[in-house]
Amino acid sequence: MTGPREEYARLATLVAERRDREAFATLFDHFAPRINGYLQRLGMDGGSAEDVAQEVMAVLWHKAHLFDPAKSSLATWLFRIARNRRIDGLRRDRSHLIDSDDPILQPEGEEAADVVMDANNRDERVRVALATLPAEQVELIRLAFFVGLSHSQIADQTGLPLGTVKSRIRLAFGRLRKAIEADPRVDVDA
């Protein structure tokens, strides 16, 4: 006499070897509601639990050949798949961890007009000062600060020695500082 464990293993073998629909229907009718209930007891909502239960049964249909009755019962195999699918879903969905009231997620208020005006003036002064530099220094400044390349990457890209890149950028900063400090609109003591 065989027990339910052996019977489920036999039905799984029929699904694996013959795509036996009747055997699958019997297994589905038995396991799908139990997996659904198990997932709901673990805290999943009804709709999600039903979806995962359907996925687990689809795994049985498509991958029954992977089930090894010598290693575990069919119930253990299916419930392990369900548990793993639930864990995978939790890892993918981290939206419940986000607090929408967190200040960092709130949009910044509009900047005051004087702050915007100061930033625009500063940007204009830097543009004017950059225009006084030789083209090769402007290019190195662009690569370093606007493109974000390291000095080594700039050397590789331009074919210049690393020391030359560093000294040209240092020279460019010296010239920029002098040009900005010479601008009467700039308060260098502030």
Secondary structure, 3 states (H helix, E strand, C coil): CCCHHHHHHHHHHHHHHHCCHHHHHHHHHHHHHHHHHHHHHCCCCHHHHHHHHHHHHHHHHHHHHHCCCCCCCHHHHHHHHHHHHHHHHHHHCCHHHCCCCCHHHCCCCCCCHHHHHHHHHHHHHHHHHHHCCCHHHHHHHHHHHHHCCCHHHHHHHHCCCHHHHHHHHHHHHHHHHHHHHHCCCCCCCC
